Amino acid sequence: MSFSNDDLSNYNRADSPWFQVSLNGKVDIGSEQGNSSNKIGLSKEGMITLIATWLKEAHISKEDKEKIKELL
């Protein structure tokens, strides 16, 4: 799947960033469609670390936190 422009920050420098979520919970993130050699691969535990850190560090509105809770 690819990211939309709304998904990316002003600091994005990737040509066409993409991600793939596997059934086993692993996630791959790449900077260019069709190029899987330069990618970041996260295990399920790595994704949990990323999400937990983001939830702690980011300024997230109460409405967005409620959306996240509903997804869980």
N, CA, C, O and CB atoms as a CASP TS submission, in Angstrom:
PFRMAT TS
TARGET T0000
AUTHOR 0000-0000-0000
METHOD Language model
MODEL 1
PARENT N/A
ATOM      1  N   MET     1       0.845  -1.170   0.000  1.00  0.00           N
ATOM      2  CA  MET     1       0.000   0.000   0.000  1.00  0.00           C
ATOM      3  C   MET     1       0.888   1.229   0.000  1.00  0.00           C
ATOM      4  O   MET     1       2.009   1.209   0.506  1.00  0.00           O
ATOM      5  CB  MET     1      -0.960   0.000   1.210  1.00  0.00           C
ATOM      6  N   SER     2       0.377   2.269  -0.562  1.00  0.00           N
ATOM      7  CA  SER     2       1.141   3.513  -0.559  1.00  0.00           C
ATOM      8  C   SER     2       0.501   4.502   0.409  1.00  0.00           C
ATOM      9  O   SER     2      -0.673   4.382   0.760  1.00  0.00           O
ATOM     10  CB  SER     2       1.223   4.118  -1.985  1.00  0.00           C
ATOM     11  N   PHE     3       1.285   5.464   0.823  1.00  0.00           N
ATOM     12  CA  PHE     3       0.807   6.527   1.692  1.00  0.00           C
ATOM     13  C   PHE     3       0.204   7.632   0.836  1.00  0.00           C
ATOM     14  O   PHE     3       0.650   7.864  -0.288  1.00  0.00           O
ATOM     15  CB  PHE     3       1.951   7.077   2.582  1.00  0.00           C
ATOM     16  N   SER     4      -0.808   8.313   1.362  1.00  0.00           N
ATOM     17  CA  SER     4      -1.324   9.502   0.682  1.00  0.00           C
ATOM     18  C   SER     4      -0.505  10.701   1.142  1.00  0.00           C
ATOM     19  O   SER     4       0.243  10.600   2.114  1.00  0.00           O
ATOM     20  CB  SER     4      -2.853   9.714   0.975  1.00  0.00           C
ATOM     21  N   ASN     5      -0.634  11.814   0.471  1.00  0.00           N
ATOM     22  CA  ASN     5       0.098  13.018   0.870  1.00  0.00           C
ATOM     23  C   ASN     5      -0.253  13.462   2.276  1.00  0.00           C
ATOM     24  O   ASN     5       0.592  14.021   2.975  1.00  0.00           O
ATOM     25  CB  ASN     5      -0.180  14.144  -0.099  1.00  0.00           C
ATOM     26  N   ASP     6      -1.499  13.219   2.709  1.00  0.00           N
ATOM     27  CA  ASP     6      -1.908  13.589   4.064  1.00  0.00           C
ATOM     28  C   ASP     6      -1.211  12.748   5.128  1.00  0.00           C
ATOM     29  O   ASP     6      -1.098  13.169   6.280  1.00  0.00           O
ATOM     30  CB  ASP     6      -3.411  13.450   4.207  1.00  0.00           C
ATOM     31  N   ASP     7      -0.744  11.559   4.745  1.00  0.00           N
ATOM     32  CA  ASP     7      -0.066  10.663   5.689  1.00  0.00           C
ATOM     33  C   ASP     7       1.368  11.091   5.973  1.00  0.00           C
ATOM     34  O   ASP     7       1.949  10.677   6.976  1.00  0.00           O
ATOM     35  CB  ASP     7      -0.074   9.246   5.154  1.00  0.00           C
ATOM     36  N   LEU     8       1.937  11.905   5.112  1.00  0.00           N
ATOM     37  CA  LEU     8       3.357  12.221   5.175  1.00  0.00           C
ATOM     38  C   LEU     8       3.600  13.594   5.777  1.00  0.00           C
ATOM     39  O   LEU     8       2.790  14.509   5.626  1.00  0.00           O
ATOM     40  CB  LEU     8       3.971  12.146   3.793  1.00  0.00           C
ATOM     41  N   SER     9       4.722  13.721   6.455  1.00  0.00           N
ATOM     42  CA  SER     9       5.061  15.019   7.044  1.00  0.00           C
ATOM     43  C   SER     9       5.713  15.911   5.989  1.00  0.00           C
ATOM     44  O   SER     9       6.028  15.466   4.885  1.00  0.00           O
ATOM     45  CB  SER     9       6.007  14.841   8.265  1.00  0.00           C
ATOM     46  N   ASN    10       5.903  17.167   6.351  1.00  0.00           N
ATOM     47  CA  ASN    10       6.567  18.116   5.458  1.00  0.00           C
ATOM     48  C   ASN    10       8.018  17.719   5.203  1.00  0.00           C
ATOM     49  O   ASN    10       8.630  18.187   4.243  1.00  0.00           O
ATOM     50  CB  ASN    10       6.508  19.526   6.045  1.00  0.00           C
ATOM     51  N   TYR    11       8.565  16.865   6.050  1.00  0.00           N
ATOM     52  CA  TYR    11       9.967  16.482   5.956  1.00  0.00           C
ATOM     53  C   TYR    11      10.186  15.212   5.141  1.00  0.00           C
ATOM     54  O   TYR    11      11.318  14.741   5.034  1.00  0.00           O
ATOM     55  CB  TYR    11      10.532  16.298   7.330  1.00  0.00           C
ATOM     56  N   ASN    12       9.129  14.651   4.567  1.00  0.00           N
ATOM     57  CA  ASN    12       9.260  13.445   3.760  1.00  0.00           C
ATOM     58  C   ASN    12      10.126  13.730   2.539  1.00  0.00           C
ATOM     59  O   ASN    12       9.912  14.717   1.835  1.00  0.00           O
ATOM     60  CB  ASN    12       7.873  12.919   3.332  1.00  0.00           C
ATOM     61  N   ARG    13      11.096  12.869   2.293  1.00  0.00           N
ATOM     62  CA  ARG    13      11.961  12.987   1.120  1.00  0.00           C
ATOM     63  C   ARG    13      11.926  11.719   0.266  1.00  0.00           C
ATOM     64  O   ARG    13      12.658  11.615  -0.718  1.00  0.00           O
ATOM     65  CB  ARG    13      13.396  13.285   1.551  1.00  0.00           C
ATOM     66  N   ALA    14      11.087  10.765   0.633  1.00  0.00           N
ATOM     67  CA  ALA    14      10.971   9.528  -0.137  1.00  0.00           C
ATOM     68  C   ALA    14      10.189   9.794  -1.417  1.00  0.00           C
ATOM     69  O   ALA    14       9.245  10.583  -1.425  1.00  0.00           O
ATOM     70  CB  ALA    14      10.285   8.417   0.700  1.00  0.00           C
ATOM     71  N   ASP    15      10.589   9.132  -2.493  1.00  0.00           N
ATOM     72  CA  ASP    15       9.930   9.340  -3.783  1.00  0.00           C
ATOM     73  C   ASP    15       8.484   8.850  -3.780  1.00  0.00           C
ATOM     74  O   ASP    15       7.580   9.586  -4.175  1.00  0.00           O
ATOM     75  CB  ASP    15      10.706   8.634  -4.881  1.00  0.00           C
ATOM     76  N   SER    16       8.266   7.638  -3.347  1.00  0.00           N
ATOM     77  CA  SER    16       6.907   7.073  -3.310  1.00  0.00           C
ATOM     78  C   SER    16       6.837   6.035  -2.189  1.00  0.00           C
ATOM     79  O   SER    16       6.853   4.832  -2.448  1.00  0.00           O
ATOM     80  CB  SER    16       6.519   6.427  -4.695  1.00  0.00           C
ATOM     81  N   PRO    17       6.759   6.513  -0.932  1.00  0.00           N
ATOM     82  CA  PRO    17       6.805   5.613   0.213  1.00  0.00           C
ATOM     83  C   PRO    17       5.646   4.620   0.219  1.00  0.00           C
ATOM     84  O   PRO    17       4.532   4.925  -0.205  1.00  0.00           O
ATOM     85  CB  PRO    17       6.799   6.412   1.494  1.00  0.00           C
ATOM     86  N   TRP    18       5.951   3.417   0.718  1.00  0.00           N
ATOM     87  CA  TRP    18       4.956   2.346   0.747  1.00  0.00           C
ATOM     88  C   TRP    18       5.116   1.552   2.041  1.00  0.00           C
ATOM     89  O   TRP    18       6.123   1.657   2.740  1.00  0.00           O
ATOM     90  CB  TRP    18       5.099   1.414  -0.494  1.00  0.00           C
ATOM     91  N   PHE    19       4.093   0.759   2.334  1.00  0.00           N
ATOM     92  CA  PHE    19       4.167  -0.159   3.471  1.00  0.00           C
ATOM     93  C   PHE    19       3.375  -1.408   3.149  1.00  0.00           C
ATOM     94  O   PHE    19       2.477  -1.398   2.306  1.00  0.00           O
ATOM     95  CB  PHE    19       3.638   0.506   4.768  1.00  0.00           C
ATOM     96  N   GLN    20       3.723  -2.479   3.834  1.00  0.00           N
ATOM     97  CA  GLN    20       3.017  -3.749   3.687  1.00  0.00           C
ATOM     98  C   GLN    20       2.878  -4.364   5.066  1.00  0.00           C
ATOM     99  O   GLN    20       3.851  -4.449   5.815  1.00  0.00           O
ATOM    100  CB  GLN    20       3.765  -4.716   2.708  1.00  0.00           C
ATOM    101  N   VAL    21       1.677  -4.790   5.400  1.00  0.00           N
ATOM    102  CA  VAL    21       1.407  -5.437   6.674  1.00  0.00           C
ATOM    103  C   VAL    21       1.102  -6.908   6.396  1.00  0.00           C
ATOM    104  O   VAL    21       0.199  -7.227   5.621  1.00  0.00           O
ATOM    105  CB  VAL    21       0.221  -4.739   7.432  1.00  0.00           C
ATOM    106  N   SER    22       1.855  -7.795   7.029  1.00  0.00           N
ATOM    107  CA  SER    22       1.655  -9.232   6.855  1.00  0.00           C
ATOM    108  C   SER    22       0.710  -9.775   7.916  1.00  0.00           C
ATOM    109  O   SER    22       0.524  -9.164   8.968  1.00  0.00           O
ATOM    110  CB  SER    22       2.996  -9.973   6.910  1.00  0.00           C
ATOM    111  N   LEU    23       0.121 -10.922   7.633  1.00  0.00           N
ATOM    112  CA  LEU    23      -0.791 -11.553   8.584  1.00  0.00           C
ATOM    113  C   LEU    23      -0.113 -11.894   9.904  1.00  0.00           C
ATOM    114  O   LEU    23      -0.769 -11.934  10.945  1.00  0.00           O
ATOM    115  CB  LEU    23      -1.379 -12.803   7.980  1.00  0.00           C
ATOM    116  N   ASN    24       1.186 -12.139   9.873  1.00  0.00           N
ATOM    117  CA  ASN    24       1.905 -12.492  11.103  1.00  0.00           C
ATOM    118  C   ASN    24       2.301 -11.269  11.933  1.00  0.00           C
ATOM    119  O   ASN    24       2.981 -11.406  12.950  1.00  0.00           O
ATOM    120  CB  ASN    24       3.147 -13.289  10.760  1.00  0.00           C
ATOM    121  N   GLY    25       1.883 -10.083  11.509  1.00  0.00           N
ATOM    122  CA  GLY    25       2.142  -8.862  12.265  1.00  0.00           C
ATOM    123  C   GLY    25       3.386  -8.115  11.861  1.00  0.00           C
ATOM    124  O   GLY    25       3.650  -7.035  12.391  1.00  0.00           O
ATOM    125  N   LYS    26       4.167  -8.656  10.934  1.00  0.00           N
ATOM    126  CA  LYS    26       5.366  -7.961  10.484  1.00  0.00           C
ATOM    127  C   LYS    26       4.985  -6.857   9.503  1.00  0.00           C
ATOM    128  O   LYS    26       4.014  -6.979   8.756  1.00  0.00           O
ATOM    129  CB  LYS    26       6.361  -8.949   9.833  1.00  0.00           C
ATOM    130  N   VAL    27       5.764  -5.781   9.518  1.00  0.00           N
ATOM    131  CA  VAL    27       5.493  -4.622   8.675  1.00  0.00           C
ATOM    132  C   VAL    27       6.764  -4.246   7.930  1.00  0.00           C
ATOM    133  O   VAL    27       7.837  -4.158   8.529  1.00  0.00           O
ATOM    134  CB  VAL    27       4.969  -3.424   9.517  1.00  0.00           C
ATOM    135  N   ASP    28       6.647  -4.025   6.633  1.00  0.00           N
ATOM    136  CA  ASP    28       7.743  -3.514   5.822  1.00  0.00           C
ATOM    137  C   ASP    28       7.397  -2.095   5.392  1.00  0.00           C
ATOM    138  O   ASP    28       6.255  -1.804   5.038  1.00  0.00           O
ATOM    139  CB  ASP    28       8.009  -4.428   4.585  1.00  0.00           C
ATOM    140  N   ILE    29       8.400  -1.209   5.427  1.00  0.00           N
ATOM    141  CA  ILE    29       8.236   0.181   5.021  1.00  0.00           C
ATOM    142  C   ILE    29       9.361   0.510   4.056  1.00  0.00           C
ATOM    143  O   ILE    29      10.528   0.256   4.353  1.00  0.00           O
ATOM    144  CB  ILE    29       8.239   1.151   6.256  1.00  0.00           C
ATOM    145  N   GLY    30       9.024   1.070   2.908  1.00  0.00           N
ATOM    146  CA  GLY    30      10.038   1.410   1.911  1.00  0.00           C
ATOM    147  C   GLY    30       9.874   2.830   1.403  1.00  0.00           C
ATOM    148  O   GLY    30       8.846   3.473   1.617  1.00  0.00           O
ATOM    149  N   SER    31      10.901   3.300   0.730  1.00  0.00           N
ATOM    150  CA  SER    31      10.896   4.687   0.273  1.00  0.00           C
ATOM    151  C   SER    31      10.477   4.851  -1.181  1.00  0.00           C
ATOM    152  O   SER    31      10.193   5.963  -1.625  1.00  0.00           O
ATOM    153  CB  SER    31      12.251   5.280   0.462  1.00  0.00           C
ATOM    154  N   GLU    32      10.437   3.744  -1.926  1.00  0.00           N
ATOM    155  CA  GLU    32      10.111   3.865  -3.347  1.00  0.00           C
ATOM    156  C   GLU    32       9.347   2.625  -3.809  1.00  0.00           C
ATOM    157  O   GLU    32       9.793   1.500  -3.581  1.00  0.00           O
ATOM    158  CB  GLU    32      11.399   4.060  -4.192  1.00  0.00           C
ATOM    159  N   GLN    33       8.203   2.826  -4.455  1.00  0.00           N
ATOM    160  CA  GLN    33       7.414   1.722  -4.995  1.00  0.00           C
ATOM    161  C   GLN    33       8.275   0.892  -5.940  1.00  0.00           C
ATOM    162  O   GLN    33       9.019   1.441  -6.752  1.00  0.00           O
ATOM    163  CB  GLN    33       6.153   2.249  -5.725  1.00  0.00           C
ATOM    164  N   GLY    34       8.174  -0.409  -5.836  1.00  0.00           N
ATOM    165  CA  GLY    34       8.904  -1.300  -6.711  1.00  0.00           C
ATOM    166  C   GLY    34      10.332  -1.578  -6.268  1.00  0.00           C
ATOM    167  O   GLY    34      11.025  -2.384  -6.891  1.00  0.00           O
ATOM    168  N   ASN    35      10.783  -0.925  -5.203  1.00  0.00           N
ATOM    169  CA  ASN    35      12.133  -1.144  -4.689  1.00  0.00           C
ATOM    170  C   ASN    35      12.023  -1.706  -3.284  1.00  0.00           C
ATOM    171  O   ASN    35      11.799  -0.965  -2.327  1.00  0.00           O
ATOM    172  CB  ASN    35      12.971   0.174  -4.700  1.00  0.00           C
ATOM    173  N   SER    36      12.180  -3.012  -3.161  1.00  0.00           N
ATOM    174  CA  SER    36      12.069  -3.626  -1.842  1.00  0.00           C
ATOM    175  C   SER    36      13.434  -3.921  -1.222  1.00  0.00           C
ATOM    176  O   SER    36      13.507  -4.493  -0.134  1.00  0.00           O
ATOM    177  CB  SER    36      11.263  -4.903  -1.935  1.00  0.00           C
ATOM    178  N   SER    37      14.520  -3.534  -1.909  1.00  0.00           N
ATOM    179  CA  SER    37      15.844  -3.816  -1.358  1.00  0.00           C
ATOM    180  C   SER    37      16.216  -2.833  -0.247  1.00  0.00           C
ATOM    181  O   SER    37      16.951  -3.198   0.672  1.00  0.00           O
ATOM    182  CB  SER    37      16.894  -3.770  -2.465  1.00  0.00           C
ATOM    183  N   ASN    38      15.732  -1.613  -0.312  1.00  0.00           N
ATOM    184  CA  ASN    38      15.990  -0.614   0.729  1.00  0.00           C
ATOM    185  C   ASN    38      14.714  -0.390   1.516  1.00  0.00           C
ATOM    186  O   ASN    38      13.962   0.550   1.259  1.00  0.00           O
ATOM    187  CB  ASN    38      16.505   0.726   0.118  1.00  0.00           C
ATOM    188  N   LYS    39      14.488  -1.260   2.468  1.00  0.00           N
ATOM    189  CA  LYS    39      13.266  -1.153   3.254  1.00  0.00           C
ATOM    190  C   LYS    39      13.582  -1.359   4.727  1.00  0.00           C
ATOM    191  O   LYS    39      14.640  -1.874   5.089  1.00  0.00           O
ATOM    192  CB  LYS    39      12.214  -2.174   2.778  1.00  0.00           C
ATOM    193  N   ILE    40      12.658  -0.954   5.550  1.00  0.00           N
ATOM    194  CA  ILE    40      12.724  -1.206   6.982  1.00  0.00           C
ATOM    195  C   ILE    40      11.728  -2.323   7.255  1.00  0.00           C
ATOM    196  O   ILE    40      10.564  -2.227   6.864  1.00  0.00           O
ATOM    197  CB  ILE    40      12.409   0.097   7.838  1.00  0.00           C
ATOM    198  N   GLY    41      12.166  -3.363   7.912  1.00  0.00           N
ATOM    199  CA  GLY    41      11.288  -4.467   8.277  1.00  0.00           C
ATOM    200  C   GLY    41      11.141  -4.519   9.785  1.00  0.00           C
ATOM    201  O   GLY    41      12.132  -4.638  10.506  1.00  0.00           O
ATOM    202  N   LEU    42       9.919  -4.432  10.262  1.00  0.00           N
ATOM    203  CA  LEU    42       9.655  -4.468  11.703  1.00  0.00           C
ATOM    204  C   LEU    42       8.916  -5.751  12.064  1.00  0.00           C
ATOM    205  O   LEU    42       7.993  -6.171  11.365  1.00  0.00           O
ATOM    206  CB  LEU    42       8.835  -3.230  12.145  1.00  0.00           C
ATOM    207  N   SER    43       9.337  -6.365  13.167  1.00  0.00           N
ATOM    208  CA  SER    43       8.598  -7.500  13.710  1.00  0.00           C
ATOM    209  C   SER    43       7.358  -6.959  14.416  1.00  0.00           C
ATOM    210  O   SER    43       7.181  -5.747  14.542  1.00  0.00           O
ATOM    211  CB  SER    43       9.486  -8.349  14.689  1.00  0.00           C
ATOM    212  N   LYS    44       6.513  -7.861  14.868  1.00  0.00           N
ATOM    213  CA  LYS    44       5.335  -7.439  15.630  1.00  0.00           C
ATOM    214  C   LYS    44       5.771  -6.643  16.860  1.00  0.00           C
ATOM    215  O   LYS    44       5.167  -5.624  17.193  1.00  0.00           O
ATOM    216  CB  LYS    44       4.481  -8.669  16.051  1.00  0.00           C
ATOM    217  N   GLU    45       6.815  -7.110  17.526  1.00  0.00           N
ATOM    218  CA  GLU    45       7.322  -6.415  18.713  1.00  0.00           C
ATOM    219  C   GLU    45       7.877  -5.039  18.337  1.00  0.00           C
ATOM    220  O   GLU    45       7.726  -4.079  19.092  1.00  0.00           O
ATOM    221  CB  GLU    45       8.414  -7.259  19.408  1.00  0.00           C
ATOM    222  N   GLY    46       8.517  -4.947  17.173  1.00  0.00           N
ATOM    223  CA  GLY    46       9.026  -3.661  16.706  1.00  0.00           C
ATOM    224  C   GLY    46       7.907  -2.669  16.439  1.00  0.00           C
ATOM    225  O   GLY    46       8.036  -1.481  16.733  1.00  0.00           O
ATOM    226  N   MET    47       6.806  -3.164  15.881  1.00  0.00           N
ATOM    227  CA  MET    47       5.649  -2.289  15.641  1.00  0.00           C
ATOM    228  C   MET    47       5.052  -1.810  16.954  1.00  0.00           C
ATOM    229  O   MET    47       4.654  -0.651  17.072  1.00  0.00           O
ATOM    230  CB  MET    47       4.578  -3.021  14.815  1.00  0.00           C
ATOM    231  N   ILE    48       4.989  -2.697  17.940  1.00  0.00           N
ATOM    232  CA  ILE    48       4.464  -2.311  19.254  1.00  0.00           C
ATOM    233  C   ILE    48       5.356  -1.241  19.871  1.00  0.00           C
ATOM    234  O   ILE    48       4.857  -0.277  20.450  1.00  0.00           O
ATOM    235  CB  ILE    48       4.363  -3.543  20.195  1.00  0.00           C
ATOM    236  N   THR    49       6.675  -1.403  19.751  1.00  0.00           N
ATOM    237  CA  THR    49       7.618  -0.398  20.258  1.00  0.00           C
ATOM    238  C   THR    49       7.398   0.939  19.561  1.00  0.00           C
ATOM    239  O   THR    49       7.348   1.982  20.213  1.00  0.00           O
ATOM    240  CB  THR    49       9.074  -0.867  20.059  1.00  0.00           C
ATOM    241  N   LEU    50       7.266   0.909  18.238  1.00  0.00           N
ATOM    242  CA  LEU    50       7.048   2.133  17.468  1.00  0.00           C
ATOM    243  C   LEU    50       5.755   2.819  17.895  1.00  0.00           C
ATOM    244  O   LEU    50       5.750   4.023  18.155  1.00  0.00           O
ATOM    245  CB  LEU    50       7.011   1.822  15.964  1.00  0.00           C
ATOM    246  N   ILE    51       4.667   2.071  17.968  1.00  0.00           N
ATOM    247  CA  ILE    51       3.371   2.648  18.333  1.00  0.00           C
ATOM    248  C   ILE    51       3.390   3.167  19.765  1.00  0.00           C
ATOM    249  O   ILE    51       2.896   4.263  20.031  1.00  0.00           O
ATOM    250  CB  ILE    51       2.253   1.608  18.164  1.00  0.00           C
ATOM    251  N   ALA    52       3.953   2.395  20.685  1.00  0.00           N
ATOM    252  CA  ALA    52       3.994   2.820  22.087  1.00  0.00           C
ATOM    253  C   ALA    52       4.792   4.109  22.242  1.00  0.00           C
ATOM    254  O   ALA    52       4.377   5.013  22.967  1.00  0.00           O
ATOM    255  CB  ALA    52       4.601   1.717  22.967  1.00  0.00           C
ATOM    256  N   THR    53       5.916   4.199  21.576  1.00  0.00           N
ATOM    257  CA  THR    53       6.733   5.415  21.651  1.00  0.00           C
ATOM    258  C   THR    53       5.996   6.592  21.045  1.00  0.00           C
ATOM    259  O   THR    53       6.010   7.689  21.604  1.00  0.00           O
ATOM    260  CB  THR    53       8.077   5.214  20.939  1.00  0.00           C
ATOM    261  N   TRP    54       5.351   6.377  19.904  1.00  0.00           N
ATOM    262  CA  TRP    54       4.594   7.439  19.253  1.00  0.00           C
ATOM    263  C   TRP    54       3.470   7.935  20.161  1.00  0.00           C
ATOM    264  O   TRP    54       3.253   9.141  20.273  1.00  0.00           O
ATOM    265  CB  TRP    54       4.022   6.947  17.915  1.00  0.00           C
ATOM    266  N   LEU    55       2.753   7.011  20.810  1.00  0.00           N
ATOM    267  CA  LEU    55       1.661   7.411  21.693  1.00  0.00           C
ATOM    268  C   LEU    55       2.160   8.218  22.888  1.00  0.00           C
ATOM    269  O   LEU    55       1.480   9.133  23.351  1.00  0.00           O
ATOM    270  CB  LEU    55       0.906   6.186  22.178  1.00  0.00           C
ATOM    271  N   LYS    56       3.352   7.877  23.388  1.00  0.00           N
ATOM    272  CA  LYS    56       3.920   8.598  24.530  1.00  0.00           C
ATOM    273  C   LYS    56       4.465   9.962  24.126  1.00  0.00           C
ATOM    274  O   LYS    56       4.303  10.936  24.861  1.00  0.00           O
ATOM    275  CB  LYS    56       5.025   7.774  25.174  1.00  0.00           C
ATOM    276  N   GLU    57       5.108  10.039  22.967  1.00  0.00           N
ATOM    277  CA  GLU    57       5.849  11.237  22.581  1.00  0.00           C
ATOM    278  C   GLU    57       5.030  12.269  21.809  1.00  0.00           C
ATOM    279  O   GLU    57       5.290  13.468  21.911  1.00  0.00           O
ATOM    280  CB  GLU    57       7.021  10.841  21.761  1.00  0.00           C
ATOM    281  N   ALA    58       4.053  11.818  21.047  1.00  0.00           N
ATOM    282  CA  ALA    58       3.300  12.729  20.179  1.00  0.00           C
ATOM    283  C   ALA    58       2.189  13.424  20.955  1.00  0.00           C
ATOM    284  O   ALA    58       1.678  12.904  21.947  1.00  0.00           O
ATOM    285  CB  ALA    58       2.710  11.970  18.982  1.00  0.00           C
ATOM    286  N   HIS    59       1.836  14.589  20.486  1.00  0.00           N
ATOM    287  CA  HIS    59       0.702  15.316  21.058  1.00  0.00           C
ATOM    288  C   HIS    59      -0.536  14.891  20.267  1.00  0.00           C
ATOM    289  O   HIS    59      -0.781  15.375  19.162  1.00  0.00           O
ATOM    290  CB  HIS    59       0.920  16.894  21.007  1.00  0.00           C
ATOM    291  N   ILE    60      -1.303  13.986  20.849  1.00  0.00           N
ATOM    292  CA  ILE    60      -2.451  13.399  20.166  1.00  0.00           C
ATOM    293  C   ILE    60      -3.719  13.886  20.859  1.00  0.00           C
ATOM    294  O   ILE    60      -3.816  13.869  22.086  1.00  0.00           O
ATOM    295  CB  ILE    60      -2.373  11.834  20.163  1.00  0.00           C
ATOM    296  N   SER    61      -4.680  14.315  20.064  1.00  0.00           N
ATOM    297  CA  SER    61      -5.930  14.836  20.630  1.00  0.00           C
ATOM    298  C   SER    61      -6.723  13.711  21.299  1.00  0.00           C
ATOM    299  O   SER    61      -6.511  12.530  21.023  1.00  0.00           O
ATOM    300  CB  SER    61      -6.786  15.514  19.529  1.00  0.00           C
ATOM    301  N   LYS    62      -7.625  14.101  22.170  1.00  0.00           N
ATOM    302  CA  LYS    62      -8.486  13.111  22.830  1.00  0.00           C
ATOM    303  C   LYS    62      -9.340  12.366  21.820  1.00  0.00           C
ATOM    304  O   LYS    62      -9.592  11.171  21.975  1.00  0.00           O
ATOM    305  CB  LYS    62      -9.382  13.785  23.870  1.00  0.00           C
ATOM    306  N   GLU    63      -9.791  13.076  20.776  1.00  0.00           N
ATOM    307  CA  GLU    63     -10.608  12.422  19.742  1.00  0.00           C
ATOM    308  C   GLU    63      -9.808  11.341  19.025  1.00  0.00           C
ATOM    309  O   GLU    63     -10.314  10.245  18.785  1.00  0.00           O
ATOM    310  CB  GLU    63     -11.127  13.458  18.723  1.00  0.00           C
ATOM    311  N   ASP    64      -8.566  11.647  18.685  1.00  0.00           N
ATOM    312  CA  ASP    64      -7.728  10.658  18.010  1.00  0.00           C
ATOM    313  C   ASP    64      -7.407   9.482  18.925  1.00  0.00           C
ATOM    314  O   ASP    64      -7.359   8.338  18.472  1.00  0.00           O
ATOM    315  CB  ASP    64      -6.435  11.305  17.522  1.00  0.00           C
ATOM    316  N   LYS    65      -7.188   9.756  20.213  1.00  0.00           N
ATOM    317  CA  LYS    65      -6.961   8.661  21.163  1.00  0.00           C
ATOM    318  C   LYS    65      -8.182   7.754  21.242  1.00  0.00           C
ATOM    319  O   LYS    65      -8.043   6.535  21.339  1.00  0.00           O
ATOM    320  CB  LYS    65      -6.623   9.215  22.558  1.00  0.00           C
ATOM    321  N   GLU    66      -9.369   8.335  21.203  1.00  0.00           N
ATOM    322  CA  GLU    66     -10.596   7.533  21.226  1.00  0.00           C
ATOM    323  C   GLU    66     -10.715   6.676  19.967  1.00  0.00           C
ATOM    324  O   GLU    66     -11.144   5.525  20.042  1.00  0.00           O
ATOM    325  CB  GLU    66     -11.827   8.443  21.364  1.00  0.00           C
ATOM    326  N   LYS    67     -10.339   7.227  18.813  1.00  0.00           N
ATOM    327  CA  LYS    67     -10.353   6.455  17.571  1.00  0.00           C
ATOM    328  C   LYS    67      -9.432   5.246  17.690  1.00  0.00           C
ATOM    329  O   LYS    67      -9.781   4.138  17.280  1.00  0.00           O
ATOM    330  CB  LYS    67      -9.931   7.336  16.377  1.00  0.00           C
ATOM    331  N   ILE    68      -8.243   5.479  18.263  1.00  0.00           N
ATOM    332  CA  ILE    68      -7.284   4.394  18.431  1.00  0.00           C
ATOM    333  C   ILE    68      -7.841   3.339  19.377  1.00  0.00           C
ATOM    334  O   ILE    68      -7.708   2.146  19.106  1.00  0.00           O
ATOM    335  CB  ILE    68      -5.944   4.930  18.957  1.00  0.00           C
ATOM    336  N   LYS    69      -8.451   3.743  20.461  1.00  0.00           N
ATOM    337  CA  LYS    69      -9.037   2.794  21.415  1.00  0.00           C
ATOM    338  C   LYS    69     -10.123   1.953  20.751  1.00  0.00           C
ATOM    339  O   LYS    69     -10.221   0.754  21.009  1.00  0.00           O
ATOM    340  CB  LYS    69      -9.617   3.540  22.629  1.00  0.00           C
ATOM    341  N   GLU    70     -10.931   2.566  19.905  1.00  0.00           N
ATOM    342  CA  GLU    70     -11.982   1.831  19.200  1.00  0.00           C
ATOM    343  C   GLU    70     -11.396   0.761  18.282  1.00  0.00           C
ATOM    344  O   GLU    70     -11.961  -0.325  18.154  1.00  0.00           O
ATOM    345  CB  GLU    70     -12.849   2.795  18.389  1.00  0.00           C
ATOM    346  N   LEU    71     -10.282   1.058  17.653  1.00  0.00           N
ATOM    347  CA  LEU    71      -9.624   0.089  16.791  1.00  0.00           C
ATOM    348  C   LEU    71      -9.091  -1.108  17.565  1.00  0.00           C
ATOM    349  O   LEU    71      -9.059  -2.229  17.057  1.00  0.00           O
ATOM    350  CB  LEU    71      -8.500   0.751  16.041  1.00  0.00           C
ATOM    351  N   LEU    72      -8.675  -0.854  18.793  1.00  0.00           N
ATOM    352  CA  LEU    72      -8.140  -1.943  19.613  1.00  0.00           C
ATOM    353  C   LEU    72      -9.284  -2.803  20.127  1.00  0.00           C
ATOM    354  O   LEU    72      -9.051  -3.778  20.840  1.00  0.00           O
ATOM    355  CB  LEU    72      -7.303  -1.390  20.796  1.00  0.00           C
TER
END
